[in-house]
Amino acid sequence: MKARDERQRDVYRWVLATFGKENAVVRERVLRHVEEVIELAQAEDIPEEYLFAIIRHVYSKPKGDPFQEAGGIGTTLLAYCQAKNFSADGAEEAEWLRCSKIDPDHFRKRHNLKAAAGIAATAPAPETKKAEP
């Protein structure tokens, strides 16, 4: 198993290569993270009304510190995985290995459907190197 910081760098390089620098920016990464959290809530049968209530509650308070909030994401994920009786690190690594074996074009196409729906930045086609004469 790779150390988490090393995997973090690998994933970010993959994001850059797959989706372009436009999609490696903080705003886009936060939106994709929120999407994954909502998908987890859906997978656990959390009614969407709860999510809207949480959004209203959070946005009624002052903004937090990004570093602390990222830590909160990590610690709540650890508690969730323990409650489910599986390894957060194992789940994360398994998903990374799964994604890294799929043609990046698959992810670009899916991402660009999100962009067409107005919920993501467009992922440009990868740059192709011109053949030397």
N, C-alpha and C positions, 0 to 999 in steps of 0.2 A: 504494500500500500504506500503510495506517495505521501509525503508530508503535505499537509493542507496548504501551506503557503506556496509550495511548488505547484500543486494542482491549481491553485488560484491563478498563478501566472500563466499556466498552460491554457486554462479556460479563457483567460482574457486574450491571449494570442489567437486562439481559435475564433473568438468573437470578432476580433479585428479582421482576420483572414476571411471569415464567412460572411460577415455583415457590413464590413467597412468601418472606417473611423467614425462616420456619422452615427453609427449605432453602438459605439463603444463609450459614448459620453454618459455622464452621470444620469441625466434625465431619462434617457432611453433604458439604461440598466435598471433604474428604479421602477419604471413602468413595466418592464419584463418581469421583475421580481414580484410586483403586486399581482400581475397576471398569474404567476405560479402559485402565490398564496391563495388567490381566489379559487384556482383549480383544486388546491388541496382542500379548501373549505367545501367545495362542491363534492369532492370525492368522499368527504366525511359527512355528507348530508346536512350541512349547515344551511338553513334557509337564507336566501339572499336578503331578506328584511333585516336580519341580524347584521349583515355586512354594512348595509346602509346606515343602520343605527350606530355602528362602530365608527363609520366615516364621519357622521355628524358629531359624535362625541369627541373624536380626535381633533377635528378641525375647529371645534369650539374652544380649544385650549391654545396657549402659546406654542410656537414651534419649538421642537427639541433640538438637541445637538446631534448632528449626523453620526458622529463616532459612537456616542452612547446609544443612539437608536439602532445602529448596526449591531452593537453588542446585545441589545434587547432581542433583535431578530434571532441572533445565534443562540441565546440562552433559551428563548421560548421554543426554538426548533429542537434543542437538546431535550427539553422537558417533554415535548410532544413525542419524540422518537422513543424516549424511555417509557412513556405511557403506552405506546404501541408495541414495546418490547423489540425494537430493532435499533441498529446502530445508525446514527445520523451520518457519521463518516462513511460507513459502508453504503448507505443509500446514495449519498452524494457521489462517491467514487463509481458505483455501479451505473448511475445515470450519465456521468461524464464518459465512462468507457462506451456505453451504448451510443451516445451522441457522436463521439469521436470516430465511430466506425461507419457512420451514415454519410453519404455524399452531401457535402455542404450545400449543393444546389437545392436539395430537398428542403433544408431549413430556410434558405433565401426565399424560395417560392412561398412557403408558409408565412414567413415574416412579411412578405410583400402583400399578402392577402390582408394582414393586419393593417399595413400602411394604407391600402385601398379603403379599409373601413375607418380610417382616420385615427387609429390607436397606436401607430408606430411610425417611425421614420423609414423611408424606403431604403432597402438594402441594395446597393448597386451591384452590378455584375462584377465578378473579380477581374482585376486587370490581367490581361494576357500579354505575355512578353512577345515582342516581334521577333521573328526568326532572323538570324544574322544572314546576310547575303553570302 
